Amino acid sequence: MTGKYFDELTVGMRIQHSLGRTVTEMDNVLFSALTMNPQPLHLNEDFASRTSFGQRIVNGIFTMGLVVGLTVPELTEGTIVANLSYERVTHPRPVFHGDTIYVETEVLEMRDSASKPDRGLVRLRHIGKNQAGMVVIELERTVLFLKRPI
């Protein structure tokens, strides 16, 4: 597995994830449809063109899922038990069709599991940026990681 075990992480560690992903119109429309979200800011170009954005914006929940997904290969693939929480999600700028998203992760806190000695809890901050380096989303999540098998 390519993910990191609890023992391989340290508070303050930063990971610049190598994958980037360009968001397409199809991503936005399909995600909005699958999640029953008829928000015209995501689906109606005529409506969105008359807003301060001037065009449709990408569904923020899709952006959050994409940012977490881009971290998997270098952080959690095969090395976590569960995501326990998502907190402090902010969207300082919109994502538009054609934007490419990149992610950096910072390890904020770590502690051993009180009930499972083979596991540890880690609080992470993910920062998603577009191709111009502008922050489009920040979020924190708590993850239950496995410790390296003995």
C-alpha positions as CSV (number, residue, x, y, z in Angstrom):
1,M,0.0,0.0,0.0
2,T,1.2,3.5,-0.7
3,G,-0.6,5.2,2.2
4,K,1.2,6.2,5.4
5,Y,0.8,4.5,8.7
6,F,0.2,6.5,11.9
7,D,3.9,5.9,12.9
8,E,5.1,7.5,9.6
9,L,3.4,10.8,10.3
10,T,4.5,13.7,12.5
11,V,2.8,16.9,13.7
12,G,3.7,19.7,11.3
13,M,4.5,17.4,8.4
14,R,3.4,18.7,5.1
15,I,2.7,16.7,2.0
16,Q,2.4,18.3,-1.4
17,H,0.3,15.7,-3.3
18,S,1.5,15.0,-6.8
19,L,-1.9,14.4,-8.4
20,G,-3.9,17.2,-9.9
21,R,-7.4,17.0,-11.5
22,T,-9.1,19.2,-14.0
23,V,-12.8,19.7,-13.1
24,T,-15.1,19.3,-16.1
25,E,-18.6,20.5,-16.8
26,M,-19.7,16.8,-16.7
27,D,-18.2,16.4,-13.2
28,N,-20.3,19.3,-11.9
29,V,-23.6,18.4,-13.7
30,L,-23.4,14.7,-12.9
31,F,-22.5,15.2,-9.2
32,S,-25.3,17.8,-8.8
33,A,-27.8,15.5,-10.5
34,L,-26.7,12.4,-8.5
35,T,-27.0,14.3,-5.2
36,M,-30.4,15.8,-6.1
37,N,-29.0,19.3,-6.0
38,P,-30.9,21.5,-8.5
39,Q,-29.0,24.7,-7.5
40,P,-29.0,26.9,-10.7
41,L,-25.5,28.2,-9.8
42,H,-24.3,24.8,-10.8
43,L,-26.7,23.9,-13.6
44,N,-28.1,26.9,-15.3
45,E,-25.6,29.0,-17.3
46,D,-28.2,31.7,-18.1
47,F,-29.0,32.2,-14.4
48,A,-25.3,31.9,-13.3
49,S,-24.2,34.4,-15.9
50,R,-26.3,37.1,-14.1
51,T,-24.7,36.4,-10.7
52,S,-21.5,37.9,-9.4
53,F,-19.6,34.8,-10.6
54,G,-20.6,35.4,-14.2
55,Q,-20.8,31.7,-14.9
56,R,-21.7,28.4,-13.3
57,I,-19.6,27.4,-10.3
58,V,-18.7,23.8,-9.3
59,N,-20.6,22.2,-6.5
60,G,-18.6,22.7,-3.2
61,I,-19.3,19.2,-1.9
62,F,-17.8,17.8,-5.1
63,T,-14.7,20.0,-4.6
64,M,-14.4,18.8,-1.0
65,G,-14.6,15.1,-2.1
66,L,-12.1,15.7,-4.9
67,V,-9.6,17.3,-2.6
68,V,-9.8,14.4,-0.1
69,G,-9.6,11.9,-3.0
70,L,-6.4,13.5,-4.4
71,T,-4.7,12.8,-1.0
72,V,-5.5,9.1,-1.0
73,P,-2.5,7.6,-2.9
74,E,0.2,9.4,-0.8
75,L,-1.6,9.5,2.5
76,T,-4.4,7.0,3.3
77,E,-4.5,4.2,0.7
78,G,-4.8,1.0,2.6
79,T,-3.7,2.6,5.9
80,I,-6.9,4.0,7.5
81,V,-9.8,2.5,9.3
82,A,-12.2,5.4,8.9
83,N,-12.7,9.1,8.4
84,L,-14.2,10.3,11.7
85,S,-15.1,13.9,11.0
86,Y,-14.9,16.8,8.6
87,E,-14.6,20.3,10.1
88,R,-13.9,23.9,9.3
89,V,-14.7,23.6,5.6
90,T,-14.3,27.0,3.9
91,H,-14.5,27.9,0.2
92,P,-12.7,31.2,-0.1
93,R,-13.0,31.2,-4.0
94,P,-15.2,29.4,-6.4
95,V,-14.1,26.5,-8.6
96,F,-15.1,26.8,-12.3
97,H,-15.3,24.3,-15.1
98,G,-11.7,23.8,-16.4
99,D,-9.9,24.6,-13.2
100,T,-7.3,22.1,-12.1
101,I,-7.1,21.4,-8.4
102,Y,-4.0,20.5,-6.4
103,V,-3.7,19.7,-2.7
104,E,-1.4,20.1,0.2
105,T,-1.9,18.4,3.5
106,E,-0.6,19.4,6.9
107,V,-0.7,17.1,10.0
108,L,-2.2,19.2,12.8
109,E,-2.5,16.7,15.7
110,M,-1.9,13.1,16.6
111,R,-2.8,10.8,19.4
112,D,-2.9,7.1,20.1
113,S,-6.3,5.4,20.2
114,A,-7.4,4.9,23.8
115,S,-9.2,1.7,23.0
116,K,-7.3,0.1,20.1
117,P,-3.5,0.0,20.5
118,D,-3.0,-0.7,16.8
119,R,-4.5,2.6,15.7
120,G,-4.1,6.3,16.1
121,L,-6.1,9.4,15.4
122,V,-4.8,12.2,13.2
123,R,-6.2,15.6,12.5
124,L,-5.3,16.9,9.0
125,R,-5.7,20.1,7.2
126,H,-6.2,19.9,3.4
127,I,-5.7,23.0,1.3
128,G,-7.0,22.8,-2.3
129,K,-5.6,25.3,-4.8
130,N,-6.4,26.0,-8.4
131,Q,-3.9,26.1,-11.3
132,A,-3.1,29.8,-10.4
133,G,-2.2,28.8,-6.9
134,M,-5.3,30.4,-5.4
135,V,-6.9,28.6,-2.4
136,V,-10.3,27.4,-3.3
137,I,-11.0,25.2,-0.3
138,E,-9.6,24.4,3.1
139,L,-10.9,21.7,5.4
140,E,-9.8,19.7,8.4
141,R,-10.6,16.1,9.0
142,T,-9.9,13.5,11.6
143,V,-8.8,10.1,10.4
144,L,-8.3,6.8,12.3
145,F,-5.0,5.4,10.9
146,L,-3.6,2.0,11.4
147,K,-0.2,1.7,13.0
148,R,2.5,-0.2,11.1
149,P,2.0,-4.0,11.8
150,I,4.7,-5.4,14.0
